[in-house]
Amino acid sequence: MDFPISGVHINPLYLAGVGFLVGILGGFFGVGGSFIAGPALFAVGLPMNFVVGTDLAHIVGKSVVAAKKHRALGNVDFKLGLLMAAGTIAGVEVGAQVVQYLKRAAKADVVIALTFIAMLGAMSAFMGWESWQSLQMSRGRRKKSAGSERGAGGKGDVSAIAHVAKAIHAFHLPPMIQLPASGIAQVSLWLVLGVAFTGGLLSGFLGGGAGYFRMPALVYLLGVPTHLAVGTDLFEVVISAGYGTISHALKGNVDILIALVMHTGAALGAHLGVSLTEKFHGVGIRLAFAPLPLFGAALIAYTLLARH
């Protein structure tokens, strides 16, 4: 099928299949799935500036479906999501401007691709290490005292998260806010906005909702329970990715037809992914997520080598 906006030819079944996979990942992990969708689009010839903008467009619809279901399950902290949206939107615009600069310099494909690989590799390594440590700690606690392993990170989460979040929360930089829905008595507003801005910058620059950064940051830096981090991130992505889509569309970086075809599969996958979260503990969700970014990084690296 020809897509005249971006000037590429892609099998629509391939796009729907990628959307379905991304929908499952988004609903289950609370991430936009750009670590899979972006590399998959890049691999079939879509220029990287269109990968970024189109991925944002398709994620909006999928995130609405997943966030709605997470809301019904009580997994959304609306106060935190709205506060983060402000910082994320600012970051998205900065990232989009950087993409425009690289597009004019004809360097978008290589620079964005290499940044993607570095980011995904680092995130995968950190989450794998932390999740394994938490799992070992959980097993040790169960041996000492059955039924006492429920900790700061949500269902089955243990103190590996709590230690990191506690150390960060020890630094008080006013104004301090309370997030009762997430069980956080006090946290600096600047920390919340900093996490949001960084996630927005990655979203605007690399595409997607940047959940591969923001969801772990909500858990490790803010101490949000994993299930709430998943739902809240999806709620926030609806706002920030919506803005990012408009910004990139105005810059000519969105192929809306590709996004719509992908959404047909993503909406179905999102329902399935959300349902699966109720069957896993928080540490299990994070451990399952850890190796996935490596697949996206490997696909981007292969595509770059094949083209050059």
C-alpha positions, -999 to +999 in steps of 0.1 A: +000+000+000+013+034-010+013+062+016+017+095-004+023+118+026+056+101+035+062+086+000+067+050+012+051+016+004+043-006+034+021-037+038-010-026+059-011-060+076+025-054+088+014-020+103-016-035+120+005-063+134+030-038+148+002-017+162-013-048+179+020-057+195+026-021+207-010-020+221-003-051+243+030-036+255+014-002+262-015-016+281+007-040+301+038-019+308+023+016+306+047+026+278+039+039+244+058+011+227+080+034+206+110+012+214+092-014+191+071+008+168+099+033+160+124+006+149+097-013+131+088+017+110+124+027+104+132-009+092+106-007+064+120+026+050+101+053+068+124+084+073+132+090+109+115+124+111+083+106+100+089+078+124+090+102+153+058+122+143+038+092+131+046+071+162+033+099+184+001+101+163-008+064+166+000+063+203-026+089+212-055+067+202-040+035+218-033+053+250-069+066+253-081+030+252-056+017+277-059+047+301-096+044+302-094+007+313-067+015+339-089+042+353-116+016+358-091-005+377-081+025+399-046+027+385-045+064+377-032+093+399-049+122+381-032+149+401+003+135+393-007+130+356-019+166+352+012+181+369+035+160+347+016+170+315+028+206+319+065+197+321+061+171+293+045+195+268+075+219+272+099+190+267+081+177+236+083+211+219+121+213+226+125+178+212+105+185+181+126+216+174+158+195+176+143+171+150+136+200+127+171+212+130+185+177+122+161+173+093+173+205+077+209+193+082+201+159+067+213+142+098+180+131+114+182+094+106+217+087+120+216+110+151+181+099+162+188+063+156+221+063+176+204+082+205+176+056+204+200+027+207+219+043+236+188+052+255+171+018+251+203-001+260+209+019+292+172+016+303+171-022+297+203-028+317+192-007+346+157-022+349+170-057+345+195-052+373+170-036+396+142-061+390+165-090+396+177-074+429+141-068+440+132-104+431+160-118+452+151-095+481+115-106+479+124-143+480+146-137+510+118-119+529+093-146+521+116-172+538+118-150+569+082-139+572+054-151+549+031-124+537+052-094+546+069-086+513+044-060+501+065-027+499+066+007+484+064-003+448+029-018+448+018-054+444+048-075+454+073-047+451+101-046+477+127-022+491+150-019+461+126+008+449+119+022+483+157+028+490+161+048+458+129+069+462+136+075+499+171+088+492+158+112+466+129+124+487+153+133+515+163+164+495+136+190+500+134+217+473+102+238+477+075+238+468+067+204+482+035+186+472+015+156+484+003+128+461-021+108+483-034+086+455+002+073+450+008+071+487+035+098+486+034+121+516+058+147+503+078+153+471+094+183+454+073+197+426+106+203+407+114+166+408+080+158+392+085+185+365+120+174+359+110+138+352+081+151+330+103+175+310+130+148+304+103+123+293+088+150+270+122+158+255+127+121+246+092+119+233+095+149+210+130+138+198+126+100+196+088+097+191+063+077+212+052+085+247+088+080+262+072+056+287+104+035+286+119+065+306+089+079+324+073+047+338+106+036+354+113+072+366+078+073+383+087+041+401+124+046+410+126+084+414+091+093+428+083+060+445+049+055+427+036+019+430+042+001+397+005-004+388-003+032+394+028+043+374+016+022+345-019+038+345-008+073+353+019+073+326-008+062+300-031+090+311-003+116+308+007+102+274-028+110+261-021+147+268+016+150+259+015+128+228-016+147+216+004+179+218+034+163+202+013+150+173+000+185+165+035+200+168+051+175+145+021+176+121+026+213+116+063+206+108+053+180+082+065+150+102+033+130+105+018+104+081-017+102+095-027+073+072+001+050+086-010+060+122-046+051+115-037+017+101-015+010+131-043+021+155-066-006+142-043-032+158-032-011+187-067-006+201-072-044+204-038-050+218-043-023+245-074-041+260-054-073+262-024-057+278-043-039+305-061-071+315-027-089+319-014-063+344-038-077+371-021-111+369+014-100+377+032-084+407+050-051+402+085-066+402+073-092+376+061-064+353+094-046+355+115-078+350+094-088+320+099-053+305+137-052+310+148-071+278+122-057+254+140-024+246+170-044+234+149-058+205+142-023+193+178-012+197+190-043+178+165-036+150+176+000+146+213-010+146+207-037+119+187-012+098+215+014+100+242-011+091+220-024+062+216+011+048+253+021+052 
